[in-house]
Each structure stands twice: as structure tokens, then as C-alpha cells.
Amino acid sequence: MKAGVFYGKGDLRIEERPMPHAGAGQMVVKIDYCGVCGTDVEAYNYEIVKPVIVLGHENVGTVYEVGEGVTGFQVGDKVLCGPPSYCAEHCSSCRSGRPNICDTGFARTAGIGGPDGGYAEYMLIQDVAHTMVIHIPDGVDLKDAVLFDVICVSLHGLRRSNFKLGDTVAVSGTGPIGLAAIQLAKAAGARTVVAIGTNSKKFPLLKEYGADYCINAKECEDLAAEVRKAVGNPDGADVTLECAGNQPSLLNCIHHIAKNGSQVILVGILGEPLDKLVLAPVIPREIDLISSFVYTPEEIEIYLSMLATGKIKFPKMVTDEVSLDEVVEKALDRKDRTGQLKILLNPSL
């Protein structure tokens, strides 16, 4: 079979590898789609993932082989192959229902820290019992199902907040995670959703996803005033979701968007030092900065259920579909990302 093997910074090779076979407690899945995550791009450009490994942790596919002792699955089932679930060690995080922050989660994640991932025609799930392997409901398009990583990151962030029906929500960042946050907040009953980005060309799509107001932070002279006008409140937004993962966005959320006593949910991951964050004016306002990391199996189930019943949909989210032979040029090492949202790898192409 063909596989995309990561050997280090700027070095991903398409190789022929032996077909995997399922041992006890294992499963082989034929990959239909694998989402190209920002983590994959960072790994390729900065080697944040330890080589040698087959990348790919956003996978959907068809069960090809079921190993001894695995129950609940049969050949031909359509499944979502997510990150690790509850660990065998029963760490304190898993015992409290939070496997997303499991002590060994990163090291057990296929395509990142542990087994080989889905940049391949077939993928071996080494430990089915402790992996998020979830049936995809009938009628759910696999191109929607494979968006679980993007959508559920936003879903988890919203569920980490103290959001209530009728609240106003501000979303800073208009990439795939921001788009998901907009629609989920609207579906959850937000009275007003305000999207804050830096590209006015995206505004029609943001409104299609449910944004009531769109603000270009780079072109706005008084962001705070614009946000307060949009939410109809002189104090600001009830819940603020930071989805861009950069310092200017975070500073806008804290200083210009969130109202006193409210929350800023850190959905985006900031890898840069916060050299411009001064807490002196923040602390008297009692703004809660809440970190949010990936998602739980329950949230994947929620996402798939909402898809199946038509409560949410994500038109135009997938902008590119590439083959294994194209994944470096058109995804990982792509220079011009204008108009790009989500890239899917299709190993069958």
C-alpha cells in the first residue's frame, strides 16, 4: 500500500509499505478521507512531530479487517477514527471523564505521537478499546464526518464556556474552527453572533454560517464600539471565543470584545510568547481566560447526531481534495493559501 511517511522537517515521502493486519484487539480501516490538519503542516515545516511516522489523525474510512476480541464492528462499517479515548491506566483525567487531557493522550495519538496515521491507503488501529472509533450514522456524508476534528474543537470550546440560551457570542478568527464556532453558537441558541476577522471577502460565507454581524479588525477604527453596537450591549459580548490562535486576536478578545466578568475561551492554540499581554487592566475586570483542548468521544457523538438530523451543515468548508502524491505540494508545502479552508487527503485518487 502507499503511505505518506514523515522523516523530518520538509521531508515527507510517499512509500510502498506492507498491508497491515489486525491482531487481537486491533482493526484495519481502509482510509476514505484524512483531513490535513494545521498540526500536520507545522510538523512538516517545523518538525513538531517525532519522525519516523505516517501522518494523519483526522480519519474516516471503511472497516477492512477486525481482530480477535473486538466487538461492535464488522467489515464494511463506516467509522470515524479519532484520537485516543480513555486510557488503560485510568489516569485521573480519564476517571473524571476528560480523556482529552489524558496524561498519555499525545503519545497515543495516531499520526502524531504514537502509531502510524491515515496518510495511507489502510490504517491499523492498534488499540480499538482505547481509541475513539465511532460509527458514522447512515446518511452522513463522509466529507462532513471527517471534519470532526475542526468542528468538535469548537464544540468543546463552547461547552467549556458558561454559555446560556439567548447569550451574545463573539468569535474572533474566521478559519475552519471559527466558522464551526459561529454555526454551533447559532444552533445552540445564541441571540447574536458577531464574527471578527481580517478578511472582508469571507463575510458572505460567515453570514451563511450564521454570523449576524461581521467586523474586519484591521479596518475598524474602534473595535470595542463596533462590537458593543453589534451585540446591542454597552458592555460587550457575553461569551468570547478566540479561534485564530494569535496574539492580536487574543488581545482584541480581552480588551475590546469581552464584557466585564465574562469569559474568553482559548480555542485557538497560541505558540508564540505573549509579550504584549499586560494583566493589570484585565484583572480588575475579572475576565476568565478558559483554555480548551480538543474534544471528548461524547462530543463526537453529538456532532455526528447533529449532522444526521440536519441541525448543522458545513457548506464550502472543504476547499481542496488531494491525492497522496499531491499532499506535499498542494497541502503541506503550499505557499498560497488564499481561499483555502479545509484540505482533505483522498488516498484513492
Phi, psi and omega per residue, in radians:
M1 nan 2.755 3.081
K2 -1.544 2.517 3.119
A3 -2.592 2.571 3.071
G4 -1.684 1.849 -3.002
V5 -1.812 2.194 -3.134
F6 -1.545 2.112 -3.126
Y7 -1.892 -0.100 -3.126
G8 2.555 -3.118 -3.079
K9 -0.885 2.141 3.100
G10 1.202 0.305 -3.032
D11 -2.355 1.583 3.014
L12 -2.090 2.165 -3.039
R13 -2.012 2.390 3.061
I14 -1.553 2.007 -3.020
E15 -2.165 2.797 2.949
E16 -1.595 2.195 3.125
R17 -2.221 2.726 3.110
P18 -1.110 2.599 3.042
M19 -1.090 2.327 3.054
P20 -1.305 2.702 3.068
H21 -2.278 2.525 -3.041
A22 -1.462 2.126 2.973
G23 -1.581 -2.950 3.132
A24 -1.034 2.299 3.111
G25 1.320 0.170 -3.061
Q26 -2.064 2.977 -3.134
M27 -2.626 2.491 3.010
V28 -1.863 2.297 -3.139
V29 -2.104 2.291 2.999
K30 -1.387 2.093 -3.048
I31 -1.321 2.142 3.026
D32 -1.560 -0.824 3.088
Y33 -2.517 2.546 3.000
C34 -2.302 2.154 3.115
G35 -1.265 2.398 3.046
V36 -1.513 1.916 -3.061
C37 -1.582 2.737 3.030
G38 -1.013 -0.514 3.078
T39 -1.097 -0.655 3.103
D40 -1.127 -0.736 3.132
V41 -1.115 -0.755 3.108
E42 -1.120 -0.683 3.114
A43 -1.071 -0.797 -3.111
Y44 -1.116 -0.682 -3.046
N45 -1.578 -0.425 -3.041
Y46 -2.314 0.032 3.118
E47 0.945 0.970 3.053
I48 -1.499 -0.102 3.073
V49 -1.975 2.394 -3.095
K50 -1.330 2.151 3.071
P51 -1.352 2.833 0.075
V52 -1.732 2.330 -3.069
I53 -2.771 2.592 2.974
V54 -1.427 2.094 -3.106
L55 -1.241 3.012 3.010
G56 1.946 1.855 -3.133
H57 -2.170 0.124 3.088
E58 -2.026 1.521 -2.916
N59 -2.154 2.441 2.887
V60 -2.288 2.608 -3.110
G61 -2.998 -2.897 -3.073
T62 -2.045 2.237 3.138
V63 -1.057 2.186 -3.083
Y64 -1.863 -0.612 -3.121
E65 -2.675 2.373 -3.131
V66 -2.036 2.230 -3.110
G67 -1.435 2.927 3.134
E68 -1.032 2.367 3.077
G69 1.560 -0.152 3.128
V70 -1.526 2.179 -3.133
T71 -2.059 2.760 3.067
G72 1.566 -0.052 -3.138
F73 -2.327 2.587 3.053
Q74 -2.479 2.798 -3.133
V75 -0.975 2.324 3.139
G76 1.756 -0.270 3.103
D77 -1.096 2.490 3.013
K78 -1.602 2.189 -3.036
V79 -2.358 2.700 2.995
L80 -1.756 2.241 -3.100
C81 -1.942 1.637 -3.044
G82 -1.647 -2.819 3.136
P83 -1.309 -3.081 3.130
P84 -1.040 2.600 3.016
S85 -1.743 -2.598 -3.109
Y86 -1.096 2.392 -3.037
C87 -1.423 2.774 3.127
A88 -1.236 -0.387 -3.090
E89 -1.416 -0.201 -3.133
H90 0.981 0.929 3.124
C91 -1.132 2.944 -3.058
S92 -1.075 -0.627 3.128
S93 -1.131 -0.801 -3.141
C94 -1.171 -0.648 3.113
R95 -1.106 -0.491 -3.121
S96 -1.630 0.175 3.088
G97 1.426 0.395 -3.100
R98 -2.205 1.155 -3.134
P99 -1.156 -0.281 3.110
N100 -1.122 -0.373 3.090
I101 -2.037 0.512 3.088
C102 -1.022 2.475 -3.129
D103 -0.987 -0.586 -3.065
T104 -1.898 0.209 -3.043
G105 -1.042 -0.846 -3.089
F106 -1.084 -0.761 -3.104
A107 -1.183 -0.334 -3.120
R108 -1.738 0.015 -3.056
T109 -1.420 2.078 3.119
A110 -1.063 2.349 3.105
G111 1.458 -0.026 3.129
I112 -2.249 -1.109 -3.037
G113 -2.148 -0.089 -3.034
G114 -2.357 -2.012 -3.102
P115 -1.163 2.932 3.066
D116 -1.138 2.584 -3.085
G117 -1.783 -2.666 -2.926
G118 -1.728 0.209 2.990
Y119 -1.361 1.076 -3.046
A120 -2.868 2.895 3.105
E121 -1.266 -0.569 3.126
Y122 -2.386 2.610 -3.092
M123 -2.330 2.333 3.070
L124 -1.609 2.107 2.995
I125 -1.568 1.910 -2.944
Q126 -1.318 -0.456 -3.083
D127 -2.491 1.467 -3.040
V128 -1.042 -0.673 -3.063
A129 -1.097 -0.447 -3.075
H130 -2.092 0.524 3.097
T131 -2.260 2.563 3.081
M132 -1.324 1.469 3.022
V133 -1.861 1.958 -2.931
I134 -2.263 2.327 3.119
H135 -1.105 2.418 3.060
I136 -1.624 2.144 -3.095
P137 -1.058 2.633 3.051
D138 -1.009 2.442 3.093
G139 1.588 -0.171 3.111
V140 -1.540 2.139 3.110
D141 -1.131 2.312 -3.128
L142 -1.099 -0.467 3.094
K143 -1.237 -0.362 2.998
D144 -1.495 -0.747 -3.119
A145 -1.026 -0.665 -3.068
V146 -1.242 -0.165 3.077
L147 -1.405 0.107 -3.029
F148 -0.943 -0.650 -3.068
D149 -1.131 -0.834 3.125
V150 -1.108 -0.878 -3.029
I151 -1.190 -0.754 -3.056
C152 -1.275 -0.439 2.994
V153 -1.057 -0.764 3.098
S154 -1.215 -0.698 3.117
L155 -1.052 -0.767 3.130
H156 -1.112 -0.714 3.116
G157 -1.056 -0.764 3.122
L158 -1.136 -0.676 3.136
R159 -1.267 -0.362 3.052
R160 -1.322 -0.311 -3.086
S161 -1.490 3.074 3.053
N162 -1.759 0.538 3.141
F163 -0.928 2.414 3.070
K164 -2.243 2.682 3.094
L165 -0.933 2.215 3.129
G166 1.667 -0.072 3.102
D167 -1.227 2.781 2.977
T168 -1.658 2.446 -3.057
V169 -2.238 2.323 3.022
A170 -1.955 2.346 3.130
V171 -2.092 2.035 3.117
S172 -1.796 2.027 -3.050
G173 2.021 2.180 -2.992
T174 -2.151 0.507 2.961
G175 -1.402 -2.894 -3.112
P176 -0.981 -0.700 -3.131
I177 -1.187 -0.704 3.088
G178 -1.135 -0.733 3.092
L179 -1.033 -0.783 3.122
A180 -1.072 -0.737 -3.128
A181 -1.091 -0.673 3.127
I182 -1.057 -0.883 -3.078
Q183 -1.199 -0.687 3.140
L184 -1.135 -0.717 3.114
A185 -1.093 -0.693 3.133
K186 -1.179 -0.757 3.133
A187 -1.122 -0.504 -3.123
A188 -1.423 -0.107 3.063
G189 1.841 0.401 3.069
A190 -1.113 2.392 3.116
R191 -1.209 -0.779 -3.138
T192 -2.459 2.349 3.061
V193 -2.079 2.166 3.125
V194 -1.955 2.217 3.112
A195 -1.800 2.256 3.121
I196 -2.057 2.088 -3.139
G197 -2.453 -2.860 -3.122
T198 -2.262 0.207 -3.111
N199 -2.363 1.807 -3.082
S200 -1.168 -0.346 3.126
K201 -1.139 -0.368 3.137
K202 -1.435 -0.182 -2.996
F203 -0.988 -0.749 3.114
P204 -1.025 -0.700 3.123
L205 -1.207 -0.675 3.107
L206 -1.049 -0.712 3.124
K207 -1.230 -0.586 3.068
E208 -1.095 -0.552 3.137
Y209 -1.443 -0.189 3.057
G210 2.180 -0.003 3.122
A211 -1.176 2.292 3.095
D212 -1.456 -0.558 3.122
Y213 -2.426 2.551 3.090
C214 -2.212 2.328 -3.103
I215 -2.243 2.276 3.040
N216 -1.568 1.919 -3.046
A217 -1.121 -0.479 -3.119
K218 -1.390 -0.425 -3.083
E219 -1.807 -0.078 -3.079
C220 -1.558 2.208 -3.121
E221 -1.286 -0.610 -3.118
D222 -2.387 1.535 -3.054
L223 -1.066 -0.758 -3.113
A224 -1.016 -0.792 -3.124
A225 -1.129 -0.698 -3.138
E226 -1.147 -0.712 3.131
V227 -1.140 -0.798 -3.116
R228 -1.109 -0.654 3.073
K229 -1.136 -0.728 -3.099
A230 -1.157 -0.752 -3.097
V231 -1.455 -0.157 3.125
G232 1.239 0.510 -3.111
N233 -2.435 2.224 -3.107
P234 -1.230 -0.073 -3.110
D235 -1.777 -0.444 -3.128
G236 2.163 -2.915 -3.055
A237 -1.425 2.574 3.101
D238 -1.217 -0.744 3.140
V239 -2.316 2.323 3.140
T240 -2.118 2.210 3.138
L241 -1.911 2.012 3.082
E242 -1.556 1.932 -3.023
C243 -2.066 0.026 -3.093
A244 -1.525 -0.547 -3.135
G245 1.263 0.664 3.035
N246 -2.482 2.821 -3.019
Q247 -1.136 -0.778 3.118
P248 -0.995 -0.703 3.123
S249 -1.121 -0.783 -3.140
L250 -1.087 -0.762 -3.138
L251 -1.115 -0.683 3.073
N252 -1.079 -0.755 -3.135
C253 -1.027 -0.775 -3.072
I254 -1.276 -0.841 -2.958
H255 -1.592 -0.450 -2.981
H256 -2.160 -0.229 -2.996
I257 -1.994 -0.897 -3.053
A258 -1.297 2.480 3.087
K259 -1.493 2.852 3.118
N260 -0.981 2.408 3.078
G261 1.340 0.136 -3.101
S262 -1.766 -2.996 -3.090
Q263 -2.009 2.538 2.898
V264 -2.020 2.022 -3.112
I265 -1.620 2.138 -3.096
L266 -1.531 1.498 -3.139
V267 -1.468 -0.743 3.053
G268 -1.293 2.650 -3.130
I269 -1.780 2.110 3.138
L270 -1.667 2.052 3.123
G271 -1.678 -0.129 -3.086
E272 -1.641 2.698 3.070
P273 -1.113 2.486 3.118
L274 -1.561 1.259 -3.043
D275 -1.403 -0.174 -3.119
K276 -1.957 0.094 3.134
L277 -1.519 2.021 3.091
V278 -1.928 2.109 -3.027
L279 -1.458 -0.277 -3.078
A280 -0.947 -0.775 3.119
P281 -1.429 -0.138 -3.091
V282 -1.549 -0.760 -3.028
I283 -1.042 -0.754 3.127
P284 -1.115 -0.291 3.131
R285 -1.594 -0.104 3.134
E286 0.860 0.906 3.048
I287 -1.522 2.233 3.127
D288 -1.561 2.158 3.019
L289 -1.681 1.953 -3.038
I290 -1.919 2.053 3.087
S291 -1.369 2.641 -3.115
S292 -2.473 2.264 -3.063
F293 -2.294 2.151 -3.128
V294 0.695 -2.211 -2.929
Y295 -2.900 3.045 -3.121
T296 -1.972 2.878 3.064
P297 -0.994 -0.648 3.129
E298 -1.042 -0.667 -3.105
E299 -1.259 -0.538 3.011
I300 -1.134 -0.745 3.101
E301 -1.049 -0.724 3.110
I302 -1.064 -0.812 -3.136
Y303 -1.037 -0.872 -3.109
L304 -1.111 -0.661 3.108
S305 -1.134 -0.741 3.132
M306 -1.164 -0.611 3.052
L307 -1.117 -0.838 -3.057
A308 -1.079 -0.560 -3.103
T309 -1.682 0.063 3.068
G310 1.329 0.262 -3.123
K311 -1.279 -0.450 3.109
I312 -2.406 2.699 3.044
K313 -2.710 2.718 -2.988
F314 -2.294 1.195 -3.137
P315 -1.136 2.483 3.042
K316 1.155 0.173 3.093
M317 -1.179 -0.761 3.112
V318 -1.450 2.005 -3.107
T319 -1.847 -0.286 -3.090
D320 -2.544 2.524 3.024
E321 -2.305 2.099 -3.015
V322 -2.187 2.779 3.068
S323 -1.572 2.983 3.057
L324 -1.022 -0.703 -3.119
D325 -1.170 -0.381 -3.099
E326 -1.746 -0.123 -2.904
V327 -1.126 -0.562 3.108
V328 -1.234 -0.956 -3.052
E329 -1.137 -0.732 -3.002
K330 -1.721 -0.054 -3.126
A331 -2.344 -1.162 -2.997
L332 -1.224 -0.697 -3.074
D333 -1.916 0.379 -3.094
R334 -1.180 2.251 -3.086
K335 -1.548 -0.778 -3.118
D336 -1.733 1.922 -3.129
R337 -1.848 0.334 3.106
T338 -1.030 2.227 3.111
G339 1.376 -0.040 -3.115
Q340 -1.434 2.348 2.951
L341 -2.031 -1.512 -3.096
K342 -1.991 2.275 3.075
I343 -1.802 2.304 3.057
L344 -1.918 2.379 2.992
L345 -1.613 2.209 3.088
N346 -2.035 1.755 -3.073
P347 -1.131 -0.244 -3.132
S348 -1.448 -0.226 3.141
L349 -1.236 nan nan
